[in-house]
Amino acid sequence: MATETSSERRLIIHCDDMGMCQASNLAVQRLFTETPIRTGSVMVPCPWAREIIHWLTTGAQQPSAQDPAQSTQESANPGVMLADASPRVPAWDVGVHLTLTSEWDTYRWRPISGPPYPPQTGVARSSAAEGGQERSETDDPTTRWQGLIDPEGFLWRSAADVARHAAPVAVRAELLAQVETARRWGLVPTHVDTHMGTVFATIPFLQAYLESAAAARVPAMLPLATPAVKAQYAKAGLPVDEIEAIVEKVRGPKLQGLFQVPATDSLAAKKRVVERFLEGLPAGLTQLIIHPAADTPELRAIYPGWQQRVWDMEAFLDLSVYRRLDELGIRLTTWAEESLAKDSPLRAITPLQPS
């Protein structure tokens, strides 16, 4: 089993779902410029992905290096510093949130690797056959898109549906297309990760995920096969031993812990949950996932639980969180920095061969 040897407590605070909607982008822009948070990932198939990449690459105010001894009252980036101020580490630590699902009720998105628009279900087409004969074909979107989309023409709502319907070759093409599109729009990704954990649903999906990381020469978000992680895999009906064997062979940073800020009944309760989490943070590298969003009519229309995302934003705009990190001796880090560690050579990542 892979193990984390460092006794140092290192934390990545990760803004998931960048580009999902404008409200997500507004929150990330505030967190990236008003707090020490630098890390997140973009959902490339979503309508607002291009806007947040544009902001990151052309319109964002880049953070400047700060003297760690500087008073926390004199700066919007208090106390806690990124662990390495090397110019090799990019200002923004943003990756691609590889997306194979579209979970909301009416606000949805499609894959970017297939036809320019989904064909209509049940529409008959005529094509010339040998000898001048005409034959009729039914244009089934789930067939044309090799199982990536549901009958409505969007990505499936759940990881289980993707696993049941999507061809691995289509998943591979979609993941690679998302990485390439992000790069074409100007993003230099520092990592890839997975929306709703879908890439762990099958072994071929996991292999496609690792190939997309290798193609971009960045790390893939992977948790170590701890007892807790293996229990989660088993509960989800995943092939625990196969996943562990594959992850064990991958070079690069891996997570000792992967956590998500849970739903609470108030902002105060959310802050208490974060405080307890920080106090119990294990040694090694941990990622804490947040889903920040600004309170807008758009967000309220998309998600009935909209307030949870607003509270995620507000909880981490509170600068006392970062002072507490300092008090606890927790080092805030990024995927970019972890990738430059001596024991995590990205050049050792070898692309998998297409199946």
Residue pairs with C-beta under 8 A, 6 or more apart in sequence:
1 224
1 225
1 244
1 248
2 224
2 225
2 247
2 248
2 254
3 224
4 224
4 254
4 256
4 283
4 284
4 285
6 283
6 284
6 285
7 283
8 283
8 284
8 331
9 281
9 282
9 283
9 284
9 286
9 328
9 329
9 330
9 331
10 83
10 284
10 285
10 286
10 330
10 331
10 332
10 333
10 338
11 278
11 281
11 285
11 286
11 287
11 288
11 325
11 330
11 331
11 332
11 333
12 39
12 285
12 286
12 287
12 288
12 332
12 333
12 334
12 335
12 338
13 37
13 39
13 287
13 288
13 290
13 316
13 332
14 39
14 40
14 41
14 193
14 287
14 288
14 289
14 290
15 27
15 28
15 31
15 37
15 39
15 40
15 41
15 290
15 291
15 292
16 40
16 41
16 97
16 193
16 195
16 289
16 290
16 291
17 24
17 43
17 97
17 195
17 291
18 24
18 25
18 28
18 40
18 41
18 42
18 43
18 49
18 52
18 94
18 97
19 25
19 42
19 43
19 44
19 46
19 47
19 48
19 49
19 50
19 51
19 52
19 53
19 97
20 43
20 46
20 48
21 46
21 47
21 48
21 107
21 293
21 298
21 299
21 302
22 48
22 51
22 296
22 298
23 293
23 294
23 295
23 296
23 298
23 299
23 302
23 309
24 48
24 52
24 291
24 292
24 293
24 309
25 48
25 51
25 52
25 55
26 293
26 294
26 296
27 292
27 293
27 294
27 309
27 312
27 313
28 40
28 52
28 292
29 52
29 55
29 60
30 294
30 313
30 317
31 37
31 292
31 313
31 316
31 317
32 38
32 40
32 60
32 63
32 92
33 60
33 61
33 63
33 76
34 76
34 317
35 76
35 77
35 316
35 317
35 319
35 321
35 322
36 77
36 78
36 80
36 81
36 82
36 322
36 332
37 316
38 63
38 82
38 91
38 92
38 93
38 334
39 93
39 94
39 334
39 335
40 93
40 94
40 95
41 94
41 95
41 96
41 97
41 191
41 192
41 193
42 49
42 52
42 53
42 94
42 95
42 96
42 97
42 182
42 187
43 49
43 97
43 99
43 109
43 195
44 96
44 97
44 99
44 112
44 178
44 181
44 182
45 99
45 102
45 109
45 110
45 111
45 112
45 155
45 178
46 99
46 109
47 109
49 182
49 185
50 185
53 182
53 185
53 186
53 187
54 185
54 186
56 92
56 94
56 186
56 187
57 185
57 186
57 187
58 186
60 92
62 91
63 77
63 91
65 85
66 75
66 77
66 81
68 79
68 81
72 78
72 79
72 319
72 322
72 323
76 319
78 319
78 322
78 323
79 322
79 323
79 325
79 326
80 322
80 323
80 325
80 326
80 332
81 332
82 89
82 332
82 333
82 334
82 337
83 331
83 332
83 333
83 337
84 337
84 340
86 340
88 340
89 334
89 336
89 337
89 340
90 188
90 190
90 336
93 190
93 191
93 334
93 335
93 336
93 337
94 187
94 189
94 190
95 189
95 190
95 191
95 192
95 193
95 218
95 221
95 335
96 178
96 179
96 182
96 187
96 189
96 191
96 192
96 193
96 212
96 216
97 192
97 193
97 194
97 195
98 175
98 178
98 179
98 192
98 193
98 194
98 195
98 199
98 209
98 212
99 109
99 155
99 178
99 195
100 148
100 155
100 156
100 159
100 162
100 166
100 171
100 174
100 175
100 195
100 196
100 198
100 199
100 205
101 155
101 156
101 157
101 158
101 159
101 161
101 162
101 195
101 196
101 198
102 108
102 109
102 110
102 154
102 155
102 156
102 157
103 157
103 158
103 196
104 302
104 303
107 301
107 302
108 152
108 154
108 155
109 154
109 155
110 118
110 149
110 153
110 154
110 155
111 145
111 148
111 149
111 155
111 174
111 177
112 174
112 177
112 178
112 181
113 148
113 170
113 173
113 174
113 176
113 177
113 178
114 144
114 145
114 146
114 148
114 149
114 170
114 174
115 144
115 145
118 141
118 144
118 145
118 149
118 153
118 154
119 139
119 140
119 141
119 144
120 139
120 141
121 139
121 140
121 141
121 151
121 153
122 138
122 139
122 140
123 138
123 139
124 136
124 137
124 138
124 139
125 136
125 137
125 139
126 134
126 135
126 136
127 134
127 135
127 137
128 134
129 135
141 149
141 151
141 153
142 149
142 150
142 151
142 165
145 170
146 166
146 167
146 169
146 170
147 162
147 165
147 166
147 167
147 170
148 155
148 156
148 162
148 165
148 166
148 170
148 171
148 174
149 155
149 156
150 156
150 157
150 161
150 165
155 162
156 162
156 165
156 166
158 196
159 196
159 197
159 198
159 201
160 201
162 171
162 198
162 201
162 205
163 198
163 201
163 202
163 205
166 205
168 202
168 204
168 205
168 207
168 208
168 355
169 354
169 355
171 199
171 204
171 205
171 208
172 204
172 208
172 211
172 212
172 354
175 192
175 199
175 208
175 209
175 211
175 212
176 208
176 211
176 212
176 215
178 212
179 189
179 192
179 212
179 215
179 216
182 189
183 189
183 216
189 216
189 218
190 218
190 334
190 335
190 336
190 339
191 213
191 218
191 219
191 220
191 221
191 335
191 336
191 339
192 209
192 212
192 213
192 216
192 218
192 219
192 220
192 221
193 220
193 221
194 200
194 209
194 221
198 205
199 205
199 206
199 208
199 209
200 206
200 233
200 236
200 238
200 243
201 238
203 239
203 242
203 243
203 246
204 355
206 243
206 246
207 246
207 352
207 355
209 220
210 220
210 246
210 250
210 352
211 351
211 352
211 354
212 220
213 219
213 220
213 349
214 349
214 350
214 351
214 352
215 351
217 346
217 347
217 349
218 335
218 339
218 346
219 252
219 253
219 335
219 338
219 339
219 344
219 346
219 349
220 250
220 252
221 255
221 258
221 287
221 335
222 247
222 250
222 252
222 254
222 255
223 229
223 247
223 254
223 255
223 256
223 257
223 258
224 247
224 254
224 255
224 256
225 240
225 243
225 244
225 247
225 248
226 256
226 257
229 258
230 240
230 244
233 239
233 240
233 243
234 240
247 254
250 349
251 344
251 345
251 346
251 348
251 349
252 339
252 344
252 345
252 346
252 348
252 349
253 285
253 335
253 338
253 339
253 341
253 344
254 285
255 285
255 286
255 287
256 282
256 283
256 284
256 285
256 286
257 281
257 282
257 284
257 285
257 286
257 287
258 286
258 287
258 289
259 277
259 286
259 287
259 288
259 289
260 288
260 289
260 290
261 270
261 273
261 274
261 277
261 288
261 289
261 290
261 291
261 312
261 315
262 273
263 305
263 308
264 270
264 273
264 308
264 311
266 311
267 311
267 314
267 315
270 308
270 311
270 312
270 315
271 315
271 318
271 321
274 315
274 316
274 321
275 324
277 288
278 321
278 324
278 325
278 328
278 330
279 328
281 328
281 330
285 333
285 338
290 312
290 315
290 316
291 308
291 309
291 312
292 309
292 312
292 313
292 316
293 299
293 306
293 309
293 310
293 312
293 313
294 310
294 313
295 306
295 307
295 310
299 306
299 309
299 310
300 306
303 309
315 321
322 332
325 332
338 344
339 346
